[in-house]
């Protein structure tokens, strides 16, 4: 993924999956398609939480904690 949407959600009362689902819904409304991948800071994955089944969740140290970088994986775009 080279282009995506950066989303920030630091609500401590919601799960990681809920945060990603909210961001994915916004992405869908804005761009007309669901994202297929979401990059998060590795610390956000340490609690064993996961995201929605329809989005691949990947760790990246370049994404700040509390942020989500959503988009469409390149191989998914060409298929």
Secondary structure by P-SEA (a helix, b strand, c coil): ccbbbbbbbccccccaaaaaaaaaaaaaaaccccccbbbcccccccccccccccbbbbbbccccccbbbbbbccccccc
